[in-house]
Amino acid sequence: MKTKSIFAITIAAALALTSCETMDSIAELFSGGGSVSQQTNGSQADSPSNAKEPRYTKDKIDESVWDLSKLDTARNVDYMYEVEKNVILEMNMARSNPKKYAELYIEPRTKRFSGNIYNGKLMTQEGAAVVKECVSFMNTQRALPVLKPSKGLTQAAKDHSSTQSLTNQVGHAGTDGSDPFERMERYGSFMTAGENIDYGCSSAREIVVSLLVDDGVKSRGHRKNIMNKNFTTAGVGYADKHKAFNYMCVIDYSGEYKEKE
């Protein structure tokens, strides 16, 4: 019997931005530095082979800490943009060494809060407490196997990001009325699956950290999906044209996913 895991969305605290901030500033607030691609043309529905890379913020990775030969499982696929491959990599970093990931990329953020205000600009719902709680959670987690990329799951994720990003809507319901599991079943079959969506983050690391922290999400459903031992494959759809939040990223997960021929 199929099981359908928790699926949820996070707005990356964008809804709490003060009126003087733009959606583009979200990545800057959390980013550890890096250049932003200025390529803005091309539809997200197009494959990477015939469309320009969407805008995204690059993240620095210390290869003396992370073994990319084992973690960068999507690097050589031809159906993902660079930023989508990087989302797979960041999730694999978090899964393979949760404690180290928290130490390097999550715990330092606790020092940048004043009450519920992060970095003097961004209003969060739970403040530093949720970041500390995430660190504690990650410190207790065992290493998990890496996620392998899936073309079918990626197409399902892109179906949602490419169409919803042209609107100001949020959520898992597709513009065609589909739910995540119907979209995944277009391209393959599964026994267990889930979906995460992030709005407002332009960096792979910020997408993954935002989902792990899960500010304001009582169930911590995004965190559970990333750290779900039953998920073995993932697909990513990233878009930089969302009318309300500029950026959105859909991540579809599955246990053993059988692609349609």
C-alpha positions in Angstrom: 0.0 0.0 0.0 1.2 3.5 -0.8 2.0 5.9 1.9 2.0 9.6 1.4 4.4 11.5 3.7 4.0 14.9 5.2 4.2 17.6 2.6 4.4 21.2 3.4 5.5 24.7 2.4 7.7 27.3 3.9 7.7 31.0 3.0 11.3 31.5 4.3 9.9 34.2 6.7 9.1 36.3 3.6 5.7 37.2 4.9 7.2 38.9 7.9 9.4 41.2 5.9 9.0 44.9 6.7 7.5 46.9 3.9 10.8 48.6 3.1 12.4 45.2 2.2 12.1 43.5 -1.2 11.8 39.8 -1.8 15.3 39.8 -3.3 16.7 40.7 0.1 15.8 37.4 1.7 18.8 35.6 0.2 21.1 38.4 1.1 20.0 38.3 4.7 21.0 34.7 5.1 23.6 34.3 2.5 27.2 33.6 3.5 28.4 35.6 0.4 28.6 34.7 -3.2 27.8 36.0 -6.7 24.4 36.1 -8.2 23.9 35.1 -11.8 22.2 37.8 -13.9 20.8 35.4 -16.5 17.1 35.9 -16.3 15.7 34.7 -19.6 14.2 31.3 -20.4 11.2 29.4 -19.1 11.6 27.1 -16.1 9.6 24.6 -18.1 12.4 24.3 -20.6 15.2 21.8 -20.0 18.6 23.1 -19.0 19.9 22.1 -22.4 17.9 24.7 -24.2 17.2 27.4 -21.5 19.4 29.8 -19.6 20.2 29.2 -15.9 17.7 31.1 -13.7 19.1 33.6 -11.2 20.5 32.1 -8.0 23.0 32.8 -5.3 26.0 30.6 -5.2 27.3 28.9 -2.0 30.8 28.2 -0.9 31.6 24.6 -0.1 34.8 23.5 1.7 35.8 20.3 -0.1 38.2 19.4 2.7 35.0 18.9 4.9 32.6 17.4 2.4 33.4 14.5 0.1 31.7 15.7 -3.1 32.5 12.5 -4.9 29.9 10.8 -2.7 27.5 13.6 -2.0 27.2 15.4 -5.3 25.0 12.7 -6.8 23.2 15.0 -9.4 26.2 16.8 -10.8 26.3 14.9 -14.1 22.6 14.7 -15.0 21.4 16.8 -17.9 17.9 17.5 -16.7 18.6 19.9 -13.8 19.9 23.4 -13.6 23.0 24.1 -11.5 21.0 25.4 -8.6 18.8 22.3 -8.6 21.9 20.1 -8.5 23.1 22.1 -5.6 19.9 21.6 -3.6 20.5 17.8 -3.9 24.1 18.3 -2.8 23.0 20.4 0.2 20.4 17.9 1.3 23.0 15.1 1.0 25.5 17.1 3.1 22.8 17.5 5.8 21.8 13.8 5.7 25.4 12.4 5.6 26.6 14.5 8.6 23.8 16.3 10.4 25.9 17.5 13.3 28.6 19.0 11.0 26.0 20.6 8.8 24.3 22.2 11.8 27.6 23.4 13.2 28.7 25.1 10.0 25.5 26.5 8.6 22.7 26.6 11.2 24.1 27.2 14.7 26.0 30.5 13.7 22.6 32.1 12.8 21.6 32.0 16.5 24.0 34.9 17.2 22.3 37.2 14.7 18.9 37.5 16.4 17.5 40.3 18.5 14.3 38.9 19.8 12.5 37.6 16.7 14.4 39.9 14.4 17.1 38.3 12.3 20.0 40.4 11.1 18.2 43.5 12.1 15.8 43.2 9.1 13.8 40.0 9.0 10.9 39.3 11.4 10.7 35.6 12.2 7.9 33.8 14.1 10.0 31.8 16.6 13.3 33.7 16.7 16.6 32.0 17.7 14.7 29.4 19.7 13.7 27.4 16.6 17.3 27.6 15.2 18.6 26.2 18.5 16.0 23.5 18.4 17.0 22.6 14.9 20.6 22.3 15.9 19.7 20.1 18.9 17.7 17.9 16.5 20.5 17.6 14.0 23.0 16.7 16.7 20.9 13.6 17.6 20.5 12.4 14.0 22.3 9.4 12.6 23.9 9.7 9.1 21.5 8.8 6.3 22.2 7.5 2.8 22.4 10.1 0.1 19.5 11.0 -2.1 19.9 10.0 -5.7 18.4 12.3 -8.4 15.4 11.3 -10.4 14.4 12.6 -13.8 10.7 11.8 -13.3 10.6 13.4 -9.8 12.4 16.4 -11.2 9.9 16.8 -14.0 7.1 16.6 -11.5 8.7 19.3 -9.4 9.3 21.5 -12.5 5.7 21.1 -13.6 4.7 22.8 -10.4 7.4 25.4 -10.1 7.2 26.4 -13.8 3.4 27.0 -13.7 2.9 28.3 -10.1 5.8 30.7 -10.4 3.9 32.7 -13.0 1.2 33.4 -10.4 1.3 34.8 -6.9 -0.1 31.6 -5.5 1.5 29.3 -2.9 0.9 25.7 -1.9 0.9 22.2 -3.2 -2.2 22.5 -5.5 -1.1 22.8 -9.1 -2.6 25.4 -11.4 -4.2 22.4 -13.2 -5.7 21.2 -9.9 -3.1 18.4 -9.4 -1.7 17.4 -6.1 2.0 16.4 -5.6 1.3 12.7 -5.9 -0.6 13.0 -9.1 2.3 15.0 -10.6 4.8 12.3 -9.5 2.6 9.5 -10.9 2.8 11.2 -14.4 6.4 10.1 -14.7 6.7 7.0 -12.5 5.5 5.0 -9.6 6.3 5.0 -5.9 5.4 3.4 -2.6 6.1 6.4 -0.4 6.5 10.1 -1.3 6.5 13.6 0.0 7.0 17.2 -1.2 8.6 20.4 0.2 8.2 23.9 -1.2 10.3 26.9 -0.3 9.5 30.5 -1.4 11.8 33.5 -1.3 15.3 31.8 -1.2 17.7 32.1 -4.2 20.5 29.9 -2.7 20.5 26.1 -2.5 21.9 26.4 1.0 19.3 28.9 2.1 16.5 26.7 0.7 17.7 23.7 2.6 18.5 25.5 5.8 15.1 27.3 5.7 13.4 23.9 5.3 15.4 22.3 8.1 14.8 25.2 10.6 11.1 25.2 9.7 10.3 28.5 11.4 6.6 28.7 12.2 5.8 25.2 11.1 4.6 23.3 14.1 4.9 19.8 12.5 8.5 20.5 11.3 7.3 18.6 8.2 10.0 20.0 5.9 12.7 18.9 8.2 11.2 15.5 8.5 11.1 15.1 4.7 14.7 16.0 4.3 15.8 13.7 7.1 13.4 10.9 6.2 15.3 7.6 6.1 12.6 6.1 3.8 13.3 8.6 1.0 16.0 7.5 -1.4 15.4 9.7 -4.5 14.5 13.3 -5.1 13.8 15.8 -7.9 14.0 19.6 -7.8 12.3 22.3 -9.7 13.5 25.9 -9.1 12.1 29.1 -10.6 13.0 32.7 -10.3 9.8 34.4 -11.6 7.3 34.0 -8.7 5.1 37.0 -8.7 5.0 37.3 -4.9 8.3 35.9 -3.7 10.5 36.0 -6.8 12.0 32.6 -6.1 10.4 29.2 -5.4 11.8 25.7 -5.1 9.8 22.5 -5.2 11.5 19.3 -4.0 9.7 15.9 -4.5 10.9 12.9 -2.6 10.2 9.2 -2.9 11.3 5.8 -1.8 12.3 3.6 -4.7 10.9 5.5 -7.6 10.3 3.5 -10.8 10.5 5.8 -13.9 8.2 5.3 -16.7 9.9 4.1 -19.9 
